[in-house]
């Protein structure tokens, strides 16, 4: 059983109680007190959405003793030394070990670490190290590609447990036209999902016209663009005009990436972010302004 299969499933109080090592009666009291949101079946039985269970675990820093009941890897119960995160993640990514990489990230997430902090910290550190391996041998290229595939799987599974409540505001974004990097925009979407946005990621190498069409269809309240590769002069100018127009229309606009300076955006109308933490803070500010 994998994480994404459980997003649409419900847990009984007994299942969640066993997963976190408490009594079923305690769990039911927490539900009845409103500490855990639950729904009722036609027969009146309490059922808890997996995303709500994970929210509760994070907020209470509740240990998970049987992660398999939540559809999570059993390896999560390992002792996670944060000081070894980068080394361990690098090892798992280099060997293509999806399960161990996922277990390490999820263990830290359930312990209360934010998605943005995990991306800026251990995951970024591990990927930067792996990105240097090609200098030592050609095998480093395939290792980097395989590691990227592992991260894509990990991000997909994280998105599954970050399903936002129905009716949340839409955030939309992509990597700029000519930019073939998949991960930064995917990470941005995951961070925004963690901040309770309905995040739509258009992916890498998105033409400006396609981005414009998506904006017209989805009417996002927040727009992001990742620029990890330098765009052509024409693309940079077209993108800058689009972002300025959207900012003038009172849409929250944020741009980031290694080559963000290649796009002549008009600050402060268009916010420039240097990290996923900045993106998360920007997103929270947008929500506060709306609410």
Secondary structure, DSSP 8 states (H G I E B T S, - for coil): --HHHHTT-EE-HHHHHHHHT--HHHHHHHHHTTSS--EE-TT--EEEEHHHHHHHHHHHT---S-GGGGT--GGGGS---GGGHHHHHHHHHHTT-HHHHHHHHHHHHHTT--HHHHIIIIIHHHHHHHTTGGGT-THHHHHHHHHHHHHHHHHHHHHHHT---TT--EEEEEEBTT----HHHHHHHHHHHHTT-EEEE--SSB-HHHHHHHHHHH--SEEEEE--S---HHHHHHHHHHHHHHHHTT-EEEEESTTGGGS---TTTSEEESSHHHHHHHHHHHHHHH-
